[in-house]
Amino acid sequence: MKDREKGQNSLLISVIMSVYNDESSITDSVNSILFQTEENFEFLIIDDGSTDNTFELLNTFKDKRIKIFKNENNIGLTKSLNKLINSSKGEYIARQDSDDFSVQQRFQTQIEYIKDHNLDACTSRALIKNKKRIIPRYSYYFPNSLVMKYKNPFIHGSLMIKKDTIMSVGLYNEKFKYAQDYKLFDDLVNANYRIGTIKEPLYYLNMENNISTLKLNEQQYYADCVRQNKLPE
């Protein structure tokens, strides 16, 4: 990636991250946000009832842009993200997962891409951690509306979206404990919002011992609900 000068976007970005027992990865993940070339952001992090040292590690960061929240009990990713969005002040919402990390120019690149292409939201492709494989791979070259019928073509952790846009579809649907991102993107596409995907990978994605692998059956059930246009039981 070519180096870019530091940017100063006039609109505030609210970065939202939910964390649960990620003491081994949280430092790298948080630092990948703090060292972004685009510096105009607030960083809202919620500890979702961790039982390890995650919360203590979060409190070692001394950056005035960080705002830490804590759930006394584990309420799950969907509800935690909605809590953060409702507490946010930015015109843009940016996602970041606590076991992934973003490249330094991610935010600057995404803001420019949204503005240049008149979009409501965008994601980027990602590199899988510890591998050299980029995802989405072949499906990237097909229309999102087609791919959506079979799977989620977007990398959730790389999402940058206008706050008004996500508010207009009712945030994340809290009936979806898993595959909440697939449901969100389905809602956005059905509402005719414009979502783009940056070809350049701006995100490093963990695919080991994460929700998608540890809760595979649950993810599949909720994803099937999206594909079948029905609510979970």
C-alpha positions in Angstrom: 0.0 0.0 0.0 1.3 3.5 -0.9 1.9 5.8 2.1 -0.6 8.6 2.5 -0.2 11.8 4.4 -2.2 12.0 7.6 -5.8 13.0 6.9 -8.2 15.1 8.9 -11.7 14.3 8.0 -14.2 17.1 9.1 -16.8 14.5 10.2 -16.3 12.5 13.4 -16.0 8.7 13.1 -17.3 6.6 16.0 -15.4 3.3 16.1 -17.3 0.6 17.9 -15.8 -2.6 19.3 -17.3 -5.3 21.6 -14.7 -7.4 23.5 -15.1 -10.7 25.3 -12.1 -12.6 26.7 -9.6 -11.3 24.2 -6.6 -10.5 26.4 -4.2 -12.1 23.9 -5.3 -10.0 20.9 -6.8 -6.8 22.3 -3.6 -4.7 22.5 -2.8 -5.2 18.8 -6.3 -4.6 17.8 -6.7 -1.3 19.8 -3.4 0.0 18.6 -4.3 -0.6 15.0 -7.1 2.0 15.5 -5.1 4.5 17.6 -2.4 4.7 14.9 -4.8 5.4 12.0 -3.7 8.2 9.6 -7.3 9.6 10.0 -7.3 10.9 13.5 -10.8 12.4 13.9 -12.5 9.6 15.7 -13.9 8.5 19.1 -13.3 4.9 20.0 -16.1 3.2 22.0 -15.2 -0.2 23.5 -17.5 -2.3 25.5 -16.3 -5.3 27.6 -19.1 -7.9 27.4 -18.6 -9.5 30.7 -15.0 -10.8 30.2 -13.7 -13.3 32.8 -10.0 -12.8 31.9 -7.8 -9.7 32.0 -9.4 -8.0 29.0 -11.0 -5.2 31.0 -7.9 -4.5 32.9 -5.9 -4.3 29.7 -8.4 -1.8 28.2 -7.9 0.5 31.1 -4.1 0.7 30.5 -4.7 2.7 27.3 -4.3 6.5 27.9 -5.9 8.0 24.9 -8.6 10.6 25.3 -10.4 9.2 22.2 -11.1 5.9 24.0 -14.4 5.5 25.9 -14.8 2.3 27.8 -18.1 0.6 28.7 -18.7 -2.6 30.6 -21.6 -5.1 30.7 -21.8 -6.8 34.0 -23.2 -9.9 32.2 -22.5 -11.2 28.7 -25.3 -10.0 26.5 -23.7 -10.8 23.1 -22.3 -8.9 20.2 -25.6 -7.7 18.7 -26.9 -5.9 21.7 -23.5 -4.6 22.7 -23.0 -3.0 19.3 -26.4 -1.4 19.5 -25.5 0.0 22.9 -22.4 1.6 21.5 -24.1 3.1 18.4 -26.7 4.7 20.7 -23.9 6.2 22.7 -21.9 7.4 19.7 -21.6 11.0 18.5 -20.1 10.5 15.1 -21.5 11.0 11.6 -19.8 7.7 10.6 -19.8 4.4 12.4 -16.8 2.1 11.9 -16.5 -1.4 13.1 -13.5 -3.2 14.5 -13.4 -6.7 16.0 -11.2 -7.3 19.0 -9.2 -10.2 17.5 -8.5 -8.5 14.1 -6.5 -5.4 13.2 -6.8 -2.6 10.6 -4.1 -1.2 8.3 -3.0 2.3 9.2 -4.7 4.0 6.2 -8.0 2.1 6.6 -10.2 5.0 7.8 -8.8 7.6 5.5 -9.2 5.3 2.5 -12.7 4.4 3.3 -13.9 8.0 3.9 -12.4 9.0 0.6 -14.0 6.0 -1.1 -17.5 6.7 0.3 -17.3 10.4 -0.8 -15.8 9.7 -4.2 -18.4 7.0 -5.1 -21.4 8.6 -3.3 -22.0 5.6 -1.1 -23.8 5.1 2.2 -21.4 2.5 3.5 -18.3 0.5 2.5 -16.2 -2.4 3.5 -12.9 -3.7 2.3 -11.5 -7.1 1.4 -9.3 -8.7 4.1 -6.2 -10.8 4.5 -6.6 -13.8 6.7 -4.2 -13.6 9.6 -1.2 -16.0 9.3 -2.0 -16.7 5.7 -1.7 -14.9 2.4 -5.3 -15.5 1.3 -7.6 -12.6 0.5 -11.3 -12.7 1.1 -13.8 -12.4 -0.4 -11.9 -14.0 -3.3 -13.9 -14.9 -6.4 -17.2 -13.6 -5.1 -15.8 -10.1 -5.0 -16.2 -9.9 -8.8 -19.9 -10.8 -8.8 -22.7 -8.3 -7.9 -23.4 -8.1 -4.2 -27.1 -8.5 -4.8 -26.4 -12.0 -6.3 -23.9 -13.1 -3.7 -26.2 -12.1 -0.9 -28.6 -14.8 -1.9 -26.0 -17.4 -0.9 -23.7 -15.8 1.7 -22.6 -12.6 3.2 -20.1 -10.9 0.8 -19.0 -8.3 3.3 -16.3 -8.3 6.0 -18.2 -7.1 9.0 -15.2 -5.8 11.0 -14.2 -3.5 8.1 -17.5 -1.8 7.9 -17.7 2.0 7.6 -21.3 3.3 7.5 -23.1 6.6 7.8 -24.8 6.7 11.2 -28.0 8.0 9.7 -28.1 5.0 7.4 -27.7 2.4 10.1 -30.2 4.2 12.3 -32.8 4.2 9.5 -32.9 0.4 9.3 -33.2 0.1 13.1 -29.6 -0.8 13.9 -28.7 -4.4 14.3 -31.7 -6.7 14.6 -31.5 -8.0 18.1 -33.4 -11.2 17.2 -30.2 -12.3 15.5 -27.8 -13.4 18.2 -25.4 -14.5 15.4 -25.1 -13.5 11.7 -26.2 -10.1 12.8 -24.0 -8.6 10.1 -25.5 -10.6 7.3 -29.0 -9.5 8.5 -27.8 -5.8 8.7 -26.4 -5.9 5.1 -29.6 -7.6 3.9 -31.6 -4.9 5.5 -29.4 -2.2 3.8 -29.5 -3.8 0.4 -33.3 -4.2 0.6 -33.6 -0.5 1.5 -31.6 0.3 -1.6 -28.6 1.8 0.2 -25.4 1.9 -1.7 -22.6 -0.3 -0.3 -19.2 -0.6 -1.9 -16.3 -2.9 -1.3 -12.7 -1.7 -1.6 -10.6 -4.1 -3.6 -7.5 -3.4 -1.6 -7.4 -5.4 1.7 -7.5 -2.9 4.6 -8.1 -5.4 7.3 -6.5 -8.5 8.8 -9.1 -11.1 9.8 -8.7 -13.8 12.5 -10.3 -17.1 11.4 -9.1 -19.3 14.3 -11.2 -19.9 17.5 -13.6 -17.1 16.7 -17.4 -16.9 16.8 -17.7 -18.2 13.2 -15.7 -21.3 14.0 -16.8 -21.9 17.6 -20.5 -21.3 17.0 -20.7 -22.7 13.4 -24.1 -24.4 13.8 -25.6 -21.3 15.4 -24.2 -19.1 12.7 -25.6 -21.3 10.0 -29.0 -21.3 11.5 -29.2 -17.5 11.7 -27.7 -17.1 8.3 -30.4 -19.4 6.9 -33.0 -17.2 8.5 -31.6 -14.3 6.5 -31.6 -16.2 3.3 -35.1 -17.4 3.9 -36.3 -13.9 4.9 -37.6 -15.1 8.3 -37.0 -14.3 11.9 -35.3 -16.7 14.3 -37.6 -18.7 16.6 
